Amino acid sequence: MDVKSYFRKIRDMEASIEDRFLVVISNATVDGGREGIYSEVPRFVACQLAVEGRARLASAEEAEQYRVEQRAACEEFERTREDNRGNASRPGPKPSGKVIRN
């Protein structure tokens, strides 16, 4: 594929999509790319990956499922971080003040 047609395909695909960020699902590649990895990427990158055959655009249902899972993971992280903040106020071991030289 020559460079002009490569970027024309990307631009054509990009023009047909309204969303700024898209969920893509990776395809297995000969250089070790794993199949089935979900990622949310900017529109240009999503089109680039699709044109190159390294990923496919997720359906609306797949994208929504991914975003729901990401929100749940983020909320769990925030809860864990808040729980651990209380533990951070406990005094830990004090430094000895000794300087170690080799």
Sequence and secondary structure as in RCSB ss.txt:
>XXXX:A:sequence
MDVKSYFRKIRDMEASIEDRFLVVISNATVDGGREGIYSEVPRFVACQLAVEGRARLASAEEAEQYRVEQRAACE
EFERTREDNRGNASRPGPKPSGKVIRN
>XXXX:A:secstr
  HHHHHHHHHHHHHT   SEEEEEE   TTS  TT EEEEEHHHHHHHHHHTSEEE  HHHHHHHHHHHHHHHH
HHHHHHHHHHHHHTS            
